Amino acid sequence: MRTCIVVIALALAVGCGYPDPKSALPAAPAANDPAFSIKGLRSWYLIGDALTPGNDDMTVVVTAPAGTDYVDAYVGNTPVIRMDAQADGFSLQTALKQVPAGTYDILFSANGSDTAFAKVTWNRSAAYYVLVTTDYDFSDPGPDSIIDMNAMHMNHAGLRITHFWAPYTYTDPAVDPARRAELDTWIQTQRDQFHDEIGLHIHPYCNFVVDAGLTCITDQSTVYPAGDVSGYTIEVSAYGRTDFGVLLDHAKTIFAAHGLGTPVTFRAGGWTADMNTLLALGDKGFIADTSALNWARIEEWKGKVLYDWNMAHWAPIGDTSQPYYPSQTDILTTQPGADMGLLEAPDNGVMIDYVSTAEMTQIFDENWDGTPFDAPRTLVMGFHPATGFVPDEYKRVDDFLKLADSHRYAGDLGPVVYTTLSDLTAVFPAP
């Protein structure tokens, strides 16, 4: 093999007296020549954003058989590149930053041959952000769901969970101080070890509402026509902007006292957040909400206020709804210059309680058809950690995570990136 210095550029390069590279594409081979080894080429190159750096450089090394004097590379729609001869073969480094989203081929030709010795397909795409979320509807999630969530992290590398944690864990007299301390240690570990997020989830349980100094509302239940004296099923929107702000402040005080940090993301119990709820969130420094529901997927609740309320309030939200900034006059639309400054990330994947593995796969596929795309997309899914988190529900979550894992960018399998709700605000900045 002959070694010489060759200038690498997105223009024709020459060196060592060899002929200039041919601008015309060589013919694709019937099969790649096994005598040539190609290393370093990815299947997926990410278009970066403010959260995830782009993979904007392609680096390839070709090890060639004796008699190979030079190798030319035809990278997508960019000009031909003469690869650099080095001790272990021929190398290529080229920038992809200006290459738009799409599926491309790279052809490698040796010694000016009109037929390439190898053809490899690669993709350039924006990220497909998957958010796994948990709604803590009850004061104690129970030991089984804790075990299940630990298993999720162990079995799914890179998984990050946005935990919508419950302030009523600390106001319910049924949960003793020792158990609260155990839960504190566990959720702090999820945050510190796995980079999970501790957000806030509120069902207006009376023990929490009264502890905040308010009168508990019991007559606006989403489930029981006669009301709910526990407060659990009461619409979050029943508390209005001012009183809900009181509940948010009280939750933040509780979180701080237990080493949980300050929550900045939220999901309403029963998804029953209205304009006043979102305005209160903005008042109290929250940066993102995910109460907008893909309501058609909770058909199990047809005939109940819960279904009708969500159908009316989140009418346009569906399988493919994407993050937006609600306007100050309409939580369903964006009005640049008059938005709340609060990101709404629709719960388009709903909760695993209401969707089968087949349905979750369908929603996943509706948001990504397997081909590259030029702007980030999201899928938000969730589950309820509780004593009633039955094995079938765990299996559905695990099946979904296996699906997401099979397309993870970190494994060069696709554009999937796990993230949390607060981090998503970097991807979708306020207009």
C-alpha positions in Angstrom: 0.0 0.0 0.0 1.3 3.4 -0.9 1.1 6.2 1.7 0.8 9.9 0.8 -0.8 13.0 2.1 -4.2 13.8 0.6 -6.3 16.9 1.2 -9.8 15.9 2.3 -12.5 18.4 1.1 -16.0 18.5 -0.3 -14.4 19.1 -3.6 -12.2 16.9 -5.9 -9.0 16.0 -4.2 -5.8 14.7 -5.8 -2.5 13.3 -4.5 0.5 11.1 -5.3 -0.1 11.5 -9.1 -3.3 9.5 -9.1 -6.2 10.5 -11.4 -8.7 12.9 -10.1 -11.8 11.3 -8.5 -14.6 10.7 -11.0 -17.6 12.9 -10.3 -20.1 10.4 -11.7 -21.4 7.9 -9.2 -20.1 4.4 -9.6 -22.6 1.6 -10.0 -23.7 0.0 -6.8 -22.3 -3.5 -6.3 -24.6 -6.6 -6.4 -23.1 -7.3 -3.0 -20.5 -5.6 -0.8 -17.0 -7.0 -1.4 -15.9 -8.9 1.8 -12.2 -8.1 1.0 -12.8 -4.6 2.2 -13.6 -3.8 5.8 -15.6 -0.6 6.7 -15.5 0.7 10.2 -16.9 3.7 12.0 -20.0 4.3 9.8 -23.2 4.7 11.7 -26.7 3.9 10.6 -28.1 7.0 12.2 -26.7 10.5 12.4 -28.7 12.9 14.6 -29.6 16.4 13.8 -28.8 18.2 17.0 -30.9 20.5 19.1 -30.4 22.5 22.3 -30.8 19.3 24.4 -29.0 16.6 22.3 -25.8 17.4 20.4 -25.9 16.5 16.8 -23.8 13.8 15.2 -22.5 16.1 12.6 -19.3 14.4 11.4 -18.9 11.2 9.6 -15.7 9.3 10.2 -15.0 6.1 8.3 -11.9 3.8 7.9 -11.7 1.4 5.1 -9.2 -1.5 5.2 -8.4 -2.6 1.7 -6.7 -5.6 0.1 -3.2 -5.3 -1.5 -3.1 -3.4 -4.7 -5.6 -0.8 -3.6 -3.9 2.6 -4.3 -6.8 4.9 -3.5 -10.4 4.9 -2.4 -13.1 7.4 -3.3 -16.2 7.9 -1.3 -19.6 9.2 -2.6 -21.4 10.4 0.5 -25.1 11.0 -0.2 -25.5 14.1 -2.4 -22.2 15.7 -1.5 -19.3 15.8 -3.9 -16.9 12.8 -4.2 -14.2 12.6 -1.6 -10.8 11.1 -2.1 -10.1 9.2 1.2 -6.8 9.7 3.0 -4.3 6.9 2.8 -2.9 5.9 6.3 -1.2 3.0 7.9 -4.3 1.0 8.6 -6.2 1.7 5.3 -8.0 4.8 4.1 -9.9 7.3 6.2 -12.7 9.7 5.6 -13.9 12.6 7.8 -16.6 14.9 6.5 -19.1 17.3 8.0 -22.8 16.5 7.9 -24.1 19.6 9.5 -25.5 21.0 6.2 -26.9 17.6 5.2 -30.7 17.7 5.6 -32.8 14.9 7.1 -33.1 11.9 4.8 -31.9 8.4 4.0 -28.7 8.3 2.0 -26.2 5.8 0.5 -22.5 6.0 0.6 -20.6 4.3 -2.2 -16.9 3.3 -2.0 -14.9 2.9 -5.2 -11.3 1.6 -5.4 -8.7 2.7 -8.0 -11.3 4.6 -10.0 -13.5 1.6 -10.7 -16.9 2.4 -12.2 -18.5 -0.2 -9.9 -18.3 0.4 -6.1 -17.0 -2.3 -3.9 -19.5 -1.4 -1.2 -22.8 0.5 -0.7 -24.0 1.3 2.8 -27.3 3.1 3.7 -27.4 5.7 6.5 -29.9 8.1 7.9 -29.9 11.7 9.1 -32.7 12.6 11.4 -33.9 14.8 14.3 -34.5 13.1 17.6 -37.6 11.2 18.6 -38.0 12.0 22.3 -39.7 9.4 24.4 -40.9 10.5 27.8 -41.8 7.8 30.4 -43.9 9.3 33.2 -45.5 8.2 36.4 -48.6 9.6 38.2 -48.5 9.0 41.9 -52.3 8.9 42.5 -51.9 7.4 46.0 -50.0 8.3 49.1 -47.9 5.2 49.0 -47.0 3.5 45.7 -46.5 0.2 47.5 -43.4 -2.1 47.5 -44.3 -4.0 44.3 -44.3 -0.9 42.1 -41.0 0.2 43.5 -39.5 -3.2 42.7 -41.0 -2.9 39.2 -39.5 0.6 38.6 -36.1 -0.5 39.8 -36.3 -3.4 37.3 -37.2 -1.0 34.5 -34.0 1.0 35.1 -31.9 -2.2 35.3 -33.4 -3.7 32.1 -33.5 -0.6 29.9 -30.3 1.3 29.6 -30.6 5.1 29.4 -34.2 5.1 30.6 -35.2 8.3 32.4 -38.5 8.7 34.2 -40.4 11.9 35.0 -42.0 11.1 38.3 -45.1 13.2 39.0 -44.7 12.8 42.8 -47.5 13.1 45.4 -47.4 15.8 48.1 -50.2 13.9 49.9 -47.7 11.2 50.8 -46.7 13.7 53.5 -50.2 14.7 54.7 -52.0 11.4 54.7 -51.9 10.1 58.3 -52.0 6.5 57.0 -48.4 6.9 55.8 -46.1 6.9 58.9 -42.8 8.9 59.1 -40.6 5.8 58.7 -42.4 4.9 55.4 -42.1 8.5 54.2 -38.4 8.5 54.9 -38.1 5.2 52.9 -39.9 6.8 49.9 -37.8 9.9 50.2 -34.6 7.9 49.9 -35.9 5.9 47.0 -37.1 8.8 44.9 -33.9 10.8 45.6 -31.9 7.8 44.4 -33.9 7.7 41.2 -33.0 11.3 40.6 -29.4 11.1 41.6 -28.5 7.8 40.0 -30.6 7.6 36.9 -31.2 11.4 36.3 -34.9 10.9 36.7 -37.0 14.0 37.3 -39.2 14.7 40.3 -42.2 16.6 39.1 -45.6 17.3 40.8 -48.9 15.4 40.5 -51.9 16.7 42.4 -55.2 15.0 43.1 -56.9 17.4 45.6 -57.1 15.0 48.5 -58.7 16.7 51.4 -55.9 15.8 53.8 -53.5 17.8 51.5 -56.0 20.6 50.7 -56.8 21.2 54.4 -53.1 21.0 55.3 -52.6 23.8 52.9 -55.1 25.9 54.7 -58.0 25.6 52.3 -61.5 24.3 52.4 -61.7 20.9 50.6 -64.1 20.8 47.6 -66.0 17.5 47.5 -68.9 18.1 45.0 -67.1 18.2 41.6 -66.1 14.6 41.2 -65.1 13.2 37.8 -66.4 9.8 38.8 -69.1 9.9 41.5 -72.3 11.9 41.0 -72.8 12.3 44.7 -69.3 13.8 45.2 -66.1 12.5 46.8 -65.4 13.3 50.4 -61.8 12.1 50.0 -61.1 14.7 47.4 -59.3 12.2 45.2 -61.6 12.4 42.1 -62.3 16.1 42.4 -61.5 18.2 39.3 -58.2 20.0 39.8 -59.8 23.0 37.9 -62.3 23.4 40.7 -59.7 25.3 42.8 -59.2 28.2 40.4 -56.1 30.2 39.9 -55.6 31.7 43.4 -56.4 28.6 45.5 -54.5 26.3 43.1 -51.6 28.6 43.5 -51.8 28.0 47.3 -51.7 24.2 46.7 -48.7 24.6 44.5 -46.9 26.6 47.1 -47.7 24.1 49.8 -46.5 21.2 47.6 -43.2 23.0 47.0 -42.7 23.6 50.7 -43.3 19.9 51.4 -40.9 18.9 48.6 -38.2 21.2 50.0 -38.6 19.8 53.5 -38.0 16.3 52.2 -35.0 17.0 49.9 -36.9 16.6 46.7 -36.0 19.9 45.2 -38.4 22.4 43.6 -40.8 20.8 41.1 -41.1 22.7 37.8 -43.2 20.3 35.8 -46.8 19.1 36.4 -49.6 16.8 35.4 -53.1 17.3 36.9 -55.0 14.4 38.4 -57.5 13.1 35.9 -55.8 15.6 33.4 -58.4 18.1 34.7 -56.3 21.3 34.2 -58.0 24.3 32.7 -56.8 27.8 31.9 -56.7 28.9 35.5 -54.6 25.8 36.4 -52.0 26.6 33.8 -52.0 30.3 34.7 -51.4 29.3 38.3 -48.5 27.0 37.2 -47.0 29.9 35.4 -47.4 32.2 38.4 -45.5 29.7 40.6 -42.5 29.2 38.2 -43.5 26.0 36.5 -42.0 25.6 33.1 -44.0 22.6 31.6 -47.2 20.7 31.9 -48.5 17.5 30.4 -52.2 17.5 31.3 -53.4 17.8 27.7 -54.8 14.3 27.1 -55.3 12.0 24.1 -58.8 11.6 25.5 -60.1 9.2 22.9 -57.9 6.5 24.3 -59.6 6.5 27.7 -62.9 5.0 26.3 -63.1 2.9 29.4 -64.5 6.0 31.1 -67.3 6.7 28.7 -70.4 7.7 30.5 -68.4 9.3 33.3 -67.6 13.0 33.8 -63.9 12.1 33.5 -64.3 11.2 29.8 -66.7 14.0 29.0 -64.5 16.6 30.7 -61.4 15.7 28.9 -63.2 15.3 25.5 -64.5 18.9 25.9 -61.4 20.5 27.3 -58.7 18.7 25.2 -60.8 18.2 22.0 -58.0 18.4 19.4 -55.5 16.4 21.3 -54.7 13.0 19.7 -52.1 10.4 19.0 -49.7 12.7 17.2 -50.2 15.9 19.1 -46.9 17.7 19.8 -45.6 20.2 22.4 -46.8 23.8 22.1 -47.1 27.0 24.2 -50.7 27.8 25.1 -51.8 31.3 24.6 -53.1 33.4 27.5 -56.6 33.2 26.2 -56.8 29.6 24.8 -55.0 26.6 26.2 -55.4 24.7 22.9 -53.7 27.2 20.6 -50.4 29.1 20.4 -50.3 32.8 20.0 -46.7 34.1 19.5 -46.1 37.1 21.8 -49.1 36.2 23.9 -48.3 32.7 25.2 -48.0 31.7 28.8 -44.4 30.8 28.7 -45.4 27.3 29.8 -44.7 24.4 27.6 -47.6 22.0 27.1 -46.4 18.5 26.2 -49.6 16.5 25.3 -50.0 13.1 26.9 -50.4 11.5 23.5 -49.4 8.0 24.7 -51.9 8.2 27.6 -51.4 5.9 30.6 -50.7 2.2 30.3 -53.9 1.5 32.2 -55.9 2.4 29.1 -53.8 1.1 26.2 -52.7 -2.3 25.1 -49.3 -3.2 23.8 -50.7 -3.1 20.3 -52.2 0.3 20.9 -49.0 1.7 22.3 -47.1 0.3 19.3 -49.6 2.0 17.0 -49.2 5.4 18.7 -45.4 4.9 18.6 -45.6 4.2 14.8 -48.0 7.0 14.1 -45.4 9.5 15.5 -42.6 7.9 13.7 -42.9 5.8 10.5 -39.3 4.6 10.6 -38.0 7.2 8.2 -35.9 10.3 9.2 -37.6 13.6 10.0 -36.2 17.1 10.2 -37.7 18.4 13.5 -37.9 16.8 16.9 -41.0 14.8 17.8 -42.2 13.5 21.2 -44.2 10.6 22.6 -45.4 10.9 26.2 -46.6 7.7 28.0 -47.1 6.8 31.6 -48.3 4.5 34.3 -49.6 4.6 37.9 -47.2 3.2 40.4 -49.5 1.6 43.1 -50.2 -1.5 44.9 -52.6 -2.3 42.1 -49.9 -2.1 39.4 -50.6 -5.6 38.3 -48.2 -7.8 36.4 -50.1 -7.3 33.1 -49.6 -3.5 33.4 -45.9 -3.9 34.1 -45.6 -6.2 31.1 -47.2 -3.6 28.9 -44.8 -0.9 30.1 -41.9 -3.3 29.6 -43.1 -4.2 26.1 -43.2 -0.5 25.3 -39.7 0.1 26.6 -38.4 -2.8 24.6 -39.9 -1.2 21.5 -38.3 2.2 22.3 -35.0 0.5 23.1 -35.0 -1.2 19.7 -34.8 2.2 18.1 -32.5 4.0 20.5 -30.0 6.4 19.1 -27.4 5.5 21.7 -27.4 2.0 20.2 -27.3 3.3 16.6 -30.7 1.7 16.1 -32.8 4.8 15.3 -33.6 8.3 16.6 -35.2 7.5 20.0 -33.8 9.5 22.9 -35.2 9.1 26.5 -35.7 12.4 28.2 -37.6 14.2 30.9 -40.3 16.9 30.8 -38.2 19.7 32.1 -35.4 18.9 29.6 -37.9 19.0 26.8 -38.2 22.8 27.2 -34.8 23.1 25.7 -36.0 21.3 22.6 -39.1 23.4 22.2 -38.2 26.9 23.5 -40.8 29.6 23.9 -41.6 31.5 20.7 
